[in-house]
């Protein structure tokens, strides 16, 4: 499969903890990952575990730092659209396309 480098949304190189939940084998799994880059419509995650292509996921990104007055929890739901093994062979890069723009937890509901 050919992966297009053209993007709909601008990406930002941001590394924050991300909690990813998805169903596998009839159970809900929780995976702790780290973002590599983020846009309003998706993100690229770094993890030691593979998540199957086209898996529906829910995620919460935990954003904090000197520029923020408080810890922000950004949430989204989407689908795994790309999985690549890293050069070190111990990590995976997982691209998630979001159904709706990433939003802050507690903000008005998405469409």
C-alpha positions as CSV (number, residue, x, y, z in Angstrom):
1,X,0.0,0.0,0.0
2,X,1.3,3.4,-1.0
3,X,1.2,6.0,1.8
4,X,0.5,9.6,0.8
5,X,2.6,12.3,2.4
6,X,0.0,14.9,1.6
7,X,-1.8,16.0,4.8
8,X,-5.1,17.7,5.4
9,X,-4.0,19.3,8.7
10,X,-0.7,20.8,9.8
11,X,1.3,18.5,12.1
12,X,3.2,19.5,15.2
13,X,6.1,17.6,16.7
14,X,4.7,17.1,20.2
15,X,5.7,14.4,22.6
16,X,3.1,13.7,25.3
17,X,1.8,10.6,27.1
18,X,-1.2,9.0,25.3
19,X,-3.5,6.4,26.7
20,X,-5.0,4.3,23.9
21,X,-7.9,1.9,24.4
22,X,-9.2,-0.7,21.9
23,X,-10.9,-4.0,21.8
24,X,-8.8,-7.2,21.1
25,X,-9.9,-10.7,21.6
26,X,-13.1,-9.7,23.2
27,X,-11.3,-7.6,25.8
28,X,-10.7,-3.9,26.2
29,X,-7.0,-3.2,26.1
30,X,-5.2,-0.1,27.5
31,X,-1.9,0.8,25.9
32,X,0.3,3.6,27.3
33,X,2.1,5.3,24.4
34,X,3.8,8.6,23.5
35,X,2.8,11.0,20.7
36,X,5.5,11.8,18.0
37,X,3.4,14.3,16.1
38,X,-0.1,15.6,16.4
39,X,-2.7,17.4,14.2
40,X,-6.3,18.3,14.8
41,X,-7.2,15.3,12.7
42,X,-4.9,12.6,13.9
43,X,-1.6,11.7,15.5
44,X,1.4,9.4,15.2
45,X,2.2,7.3,18.3
46,X,5.4,5.5,19.4
47,X,4.9,2.2,21.3
48,X,6.5,-1.1,22.0
49,X,3.2,-2.9,21.1
50,X,1.6,-3.4,17.7
51,X,-2.0,-2.5,17.2
52,X,-3.7,-4.1,14.1
53,X,-4.5,-1.9,11.1
54,X,-8.1,-0.6,11.0
55,X,-8.6,-1.1,14.7
56,X,-11.0,1.5,16.2
57,X,-9.4,3.3,19.1
58,X,-10.2,5.8,21.8
59,X,-7.4,8.0,23.1
60,X,-6.6,10.5,25.8
61,X,-3.5,12.7,25.4
62,X,-2.1,14.2,28.7
63,X,-0.7,17.6,27.9
64,X,1.3,19.5,30.5
65,X,4.3,21.8,30.6
66,X,5.5,25.3,31.4
67,X,3.1,26.9,28.8
68,X,0.0,25.4,30.4
69,X,-1.5,26.4,33.7
70,X,-3.0,23.0,34.3
71,X,-2.9,19.5,33.0
72,X,-5.0,19.1,29.8
73,X,-6.7,15.9,28.8
74,X,-7.4,15.8,25.0
75,X,-9.6,13.1,23.7
76,X,-10.4,11.6,20.4
77,X,-11.7,8.4,18.8
78,X,-10.4,7.1,15.5
79,X,-8.9,4.3,13.6
80,X,-5.4,2.9,13.1
81,X,-4.5,3.8,9.5
82,X,-0.8,2.8,9.4
83,X,1.6,0.7,11.4
84,X,5.4,0.6,10.9
85,X,8.1,-1.2,12.7
86,X,11.0,1.1,13.7
87,X,14.6,0.6,12.6
88,X,15.5,-0.7,16.1
89,X,12.8,-3.4,15.6
90,X,11.6,-2.8,19.2
91,X,9.1,0.0,18.6
92,X,6.1,0.6,16.3
93,X,4.9,3.9,14.8
94,X,1.1,3.9,14.8
95,X,-0.8,6.5,12.9
96,X,-4.4,7.2,14.1
97,X,-6.9,9.1,12.0
98,X,-9.5,10.8,14.2
99,X,-13.2,10.7,13.4
100,X,-13.7,14.2,14.8
101,X,-11.1,16.9,15.7
102,X,-9.2,16.2,18.9
103,X,-10.9,18.1,21.7
104,X,-10.4,18.8,25.4
105,X,-12.1,16.4,27.8
106,X,-15.2,18.1,29.2
107,X,-15.7,20.4,26.2
108,X,-19.0,20.3,24.3
109,X,-19.7,17.0,22.5
110,X,-18.5,16.4,19.0
111,X,-21.0,16.1,16.1
